[in-house]
């Protein structure tokens, strides 16, 4: 079967007609697709937290489908890049809060290349029957690539992470972020296809029943799947409950300078823990079974600094239960972003070293090149952090707590590995003080909400400066703090050990969607080659006849 389709632009080139439209207006018309691509990217950004406008993602992809359908690869590359810029420039503006616009613009420029290449793929498969299916798979294949390269990947901006308030959220339990994102993109492209088929029918063309049915299925199937997946979402306690305390000690100042106040940050978290102990003693709050401190709550190495160790020891004895402390530890000449399990009677008994360290934040790729461009950049990360190699699951009282440190929450594999290693609840200790009051903390909080549903676990988010939160396995936030305040949250949460399909399947759904995308791209490429060859054969006899005729 040979599938062919001709874009509007290509048809105009093949059948030139006299155009009385003023030249200036024609130029404006040529800019419409470019402007629309960029604005649809902005729409996608607006669908992300802190705004609960998740449904704008459907509109954004419907418009993107209109922009890309039937385009040449060059046009699709440019339009896809503009869509990526419209989406990522505002989404990632927080990356330049303290270090200036250079790194922010460089990051966006690189990440938008992935979106541009995806745009080419979408344009190619848009010539196929049921094209929204193939196009949605191509988008997820692009996300899979972006989550892995360069420098270990940057999954920030996955479509799934904008759907914490949306109707599609239960699909995270079916196949994780790839399936959730695929459903949203498919529904968006399907909406455009429904409108396109209906408009074509009303313009006098025959309504193609097959295309209409495929378009309707593209919209209905994701919604029906989300409704069916609700049965996978449960808050039932399978292994009893645990009363957790989340500590937010706050920092002296926002921005990178908080690192110079390391001892003050430690004192703040110890003080807030001791305040909680006083409230427990007064009967104002229930006694917790375990206490969770944020990342970087003790950047003074307690294994090397006896005074820092004494501060943590006193806090642990005051509350009388184990504390998970976020520290910066040097061991054998290497630096680690480490969670330390501190027992009130035994002291430090277990550790977890962050495995997915942040490029340009916790280690510097291309250090010599960056130093030659700007020495200030290398001075911000004087020593690279080393990676851990094992999942972190602390046994705290009667609970097994999985540790996913800050940036790691964006990566599917880091979260899943703690659950498959036995975690009954998940903690995401974070430090967002370097990003001031930007949207970053809300974007990251939404990731934790998606992870809660994906693995059917309570997720706690202790953050140095906020927003800290307790999230139930259905993704709902039951308690949260403000930003740049000292606070504590105490709550009884369910402990769960069952695994969702997403947990059991791991990367398999993503792999299948990537293969689906590859199949669609292959089919479209072969069809395009056959179409060109057929056109060449049709044109050949006429050309030969013209050559054979004698000159008039």
CORCORBEL-V856340 format. One line per field, one symbol per residue. phi: phi as a letter, one per 30 degrees, with the letter a starting at -180 (. if undefined). A space follows every 10 residues. Layout:
BEGIN
phi: ???
END
This chain:
BEGIN
phi: .ccbabdedd ddddbdbdbd deeddddddd deeddddddd ddededdced ddceddddde dddddddcdi dddddddddd dddddddded dceddceccj dededddded dddedddded dddddddcdh eedddddddd dddddddbbd hijbdejeee dccdccddee ddddbidddd dedddedddd dddddddddd dddjdddddd dddddddddd ddddddddde ddcbcddcbi bbccbccbdi bdbdjddddd cedddddddd ddddddeddd ddidbdddda bccdeidbdd dddccddddd ddeddddddi bdbccdbcbc bhiccbdbcc dcddccidba bbceccdddi ccacdheddd dddadddddd bdbddccdbb dcbcdbhcbc cdcbdheddd cedddedddd cjdcbbccdb bcddchcdde ddddddeddd dedechbdbc bdbebjcdac bddciddcba cdchbdabbb adbdcbbdcd eddddideed dddddddddd dddddddddd dddddddddd eddddddddd dd
END
